[in-house]
Amino acid sequence: MKIALTGASGIAGEALLRGLAGHEITVLGRNPVPGHPHLPWRLGSPTPDLAGFDALIHAAFAHAPGRYRGGEGDDPQGFRTANLDGTCRLFEDSAKAGVRHVIFLSSRAVYDGLGEATTLTEDRPTCPRSLYGQIKAEAEKHLFSLPLQGIALRCTGLYGPGKANKWAPLFADYLAGQPIEPRRGTELHVDDLASAVSLLPASDESGPVHASDMMLDRHDLLAAVRHLTGCPHAPPARSARAVNPLICNRLHALGWQPGGLDLLQATLPALLHTDFSSPGIPRG
C-alpha cells in the first residue's frame, strides 16, 4: 500500500515508520527521513499532490516542546490555525486527490471535559475542555464529513524508547531523591500504536477507534525502577485520582493485542539506559 505519513520525526511517527515497514511510505514534512521518499510540507502550507496514494496517516501536531494540553503556550490562535485549519485543509486535499483512507492520530483529550467514572466507549460523544481536546474533536468531525474512509485513532499517553522516553525526567528526579507527586494514567507503547495503525488501512473501519493498553500508577512504575536499580528511595504513594480508561472494542475485534505490563517490563531497561534483565513489575 502506498501511504503518506505526516509527523514522521515525532514520538508516534518514529514508531509508525517501523511498524509500517511492509508498505511504501512517503514522508510529508519539513525534513526528509533517510530511506523514505519525501514531500516538503508543514501544517498550514499547501498540500503536495497526493494523487496515487492509498492512505494518509496524519500524526503531525504543532505544539510547545513536551506539551500537548497547554501546548498553545501564549499563542492559542496560532495553535488553532496550525493544528485545526492546517489539518482540515490536509483532509480536504486528500479527499480531492482521491485518497481512500485517512487515519488521524487523535487523543483521549476529546473526553477531557467528562467527570470521573465515565465509560469511554467509541460511540460516546466527545466532550473536550482543553484547547488541545477541542482541536482534536473538531478535526475529527471535519474528517468524518468528507467522502473518504476516515478513522480518528484516539490514543492515550504514549511511552517507549527514543523520543518516546517521556519518563526520563521522572526517573532522574526519583533516583535523586526528589519528591514525586502521585499520579496514574492510561499508557500505550509506541510499538503497540504502530501495530494498531498497521491493521487499519486494510480494514473496513471508519469513525472513532480507541487505542489504549494499561492503567499505570507512578507507584508501580517507580517500584519497578527501584527493583532494577537498587535505589533506596521509596516510590510515591498510590494516586487517589480516578482515571477513565478508553474501551478499545474495535481494535480488539481486529485481533489487536497490546503488550501490557510484560512489554513495559521489557522496555524499562532501555528507558533507564541499563543492560540488565528486569526482575518484574509489581502487579498489585
N, C-alpha and C positions, 0 to 999 in steps of 0.2 A: 504494500500500500504506500502511496506517495503522500507524505504528511508534512505540513508546515508547522513549525513549533516556535512560539514566542517564549521569551523568558528562559532560554536555554542555559544562560550563565548563572541563573539563580539557584536557590536552595532546591526547589522542586525540579527545575529544568535539568540540572545535573543528573538526577536520578532518572528522569524521563528519557534522556538520551541513551542511558544504559539499558533501560527496560524495553525500549522500542528498537533495539538493535537489528531486529529482523526486517524492519521497514526502511524505506528510503526517506530520510529525514532532511529537510531543508530548514535551516535556522533563519528566522526573521529577527533581526536585532541590530544594534549599533556595531557590534563586533563579531567577526567570524569565529567559529569553533572548529579547531583542526579536525579534518576528516569528514566534514559535512559541507554541502553547498550552502551558500549564504546569500540572503537578500537583505540589503540595508533597509532598516525600518526602526522607528521608535514610536511609542504611544502618541497618538495625535497627528502623526505625519501621514502623508498619502500612502495607501496600501499598495505594495507591489502587486504585479499581475499574478493572481492565484489560479488562473485557468489551468486545468490539468491536475490539480491536487485533489486527492480523495478526501482529505480531512485536514482540519486546522485544530491544533491544541494550543489554547491561549493561556499561558502561565505567567505572562509579564505583568508587573504591577509596579507603579512608581510610588515610592514612599520614603520617609526618613529612615536612615540606616537602623536596622534591628527593630523597627516598629511597624505594625500594621494598624491595629486600633491606635489612634493617635498619630498615625504616620503622616498626617497632613501638616504637622508642625505648626508654623504660623501662616500657612498659605492654604486654607481649606478650599478656596475657589480653584487654585491651580491643581490641587489634588483631585478635585472633582472633574475638572476639564480633561486632565490627562487620563484618568482611570475610568471615567464613565463615558465621556464624549469620545475619547480615543478608542475605547473598547467597542462602543456601539458602531462607530464608523468601520472598524475592522470586521465586525459581524456582518454589517450590511454589504461591504465589498466582497466578503466571502460568498454570500448568497448570490450576488450579481455575477460572480465568476463561476458559479456552478459547483462550488464545494459542497459535497453531500453531507458531511458530518462536521460539526463543530463541538469540541469539548472545552468548556470554560472552567478553569480552576477557581471555584468559588470557595465559600468558607462557612463554618458553623456560625459565624458572626451575623448571618442573616436572621438568626434567632436570638440575638443578644438582648432584646427587649422583653423576653419572656421571663416569668418568675421561675423559682425553683420547683423541682418535682414535676417538670413538664416533659412528656414523652415526645421526643423529636423524631417522628416518623417522616418519611419522604413526602407524604401528602399534607403535612401541616403547613398552613400559610406562613410566610415569612413575617417577622416582627423585629426589624432592626432598630437599635437605639444609637449605636455609634455611626459616625460618618462612613467609616470603613464598611460596616454592615449594610448601610443604606445603598452605597455604591454597588456592592456585590448584588444585592437584591434587585436593584433597578436594571443592572446589566443583564441579569438572568431573565427578567421579564421581557426585555427587548429581544434577547436571543430567541425566546420561545415564540415570539410573534413573527419570526421570519420563516420563509419557505425552505427550510433545511431541517436536518435531524440534529437538534441542539440538545446537549447534555450539560447541566450545571453540576459539576462534581464538588459537592460541599465537603471540605476536609476539616479535620481537627488539627491540633498542633502537630507539626512535623519534626522528627528528630532523625539523626543518622550521622555518618561520618562526613568529613569535608566541610562544605559550607553549612551543612545541616547540624553541625555540632553546637547547638544553641546553649547547651548546659555548661560550656567551658567556664564562663564567669562564676556560675553557681558552684561548680566543683572547686574552683580556686578559692572562693570565699569559705566554703565548708572546710577544706583541708587546712586553711589558715586559721581556723577557729573563729571566724566571724559569725555573728548571729544570723540565722537563716529564718525567714518568715515561712510559716506553714503554708502549703498550697497543694492543691490537687487539680488535675485536669485530664482531658482526654488526649491521647497521643497516638501517632501513626508513624511508623518507619517510612522513610522516603522510598525504599525499595518496594514496600507494600503499596504505596501510592502508584509507583510505576507499573506494578503488576495489575492494579485495578485499571489504569488507563489503557494498558495493552489489550484488555478484554473488550473495551467499549466500541472501538470503531467498527468491528465486525459484528456487533450485536444489533438488535432491533430497539435498543433502549433510546429513550428521549425524555427530556424533562429533568427533574432533580434526581440525583443519585448521591447517596451518602457514603463517605469513606472515613472510617474511624476504627480503632483497634481496642485500646485498653484504657481504663481509668487508672491513673498513676498518681500516687501521693509522694511528695518530696521525702517524706519519712522513709518510705520503702526504697526510693531511688538512692538516697544518701546512705541508707543502711547497707545497700549493695556496694556502694563506693567504699564504705568502711571495711567491709569484708575483703575487698580487693586490695586495699592499700594499707590496712592496719592502722588507719587514722584513729587517734584516741578520742576524738570528739563525738559526742552523741548526736545522732540526727535530730532534726526538729520534731516537735510533736506532730501528730497527725492533724490534718486540716479538718475543721468542722464544717467547711463550706460544702454545700450540695452542688453538684455539677450534673447537668442534664446530658446523658450520653446520646449520641446520634445512633439511630437504628438503621442498619445497613442492609435491609432486606434485598434490595435489587442486585447489589454486587454478590451477596451470598448466593442468590439464585443462579448466578452465572458461574458459581464454583470458586469464587474468591475466598481465600483463607489467609488472613494476615498472621504474622509470626508471633504476636503476643509477647509474653514475658521471656520466652525462650530466645526470641530474636533480640530483645533488649539485652539479655544476659550475654549473648554472643557479641553484641556491638559495644558494650561498655568498655572493654579493654582498649579498643581503638579510640574511643572518646576520651579516655584517660591517658592515652599515649603510653600504654603498658603492653607487655608481651607475655603476660601470664594468664592462665585459664581462670575464668570466673568460677567461684565455688557455689554460686547460686544467688538468687534474689529472693528475699523473704516474701512469702505469699500469704501472709496473714492479714 
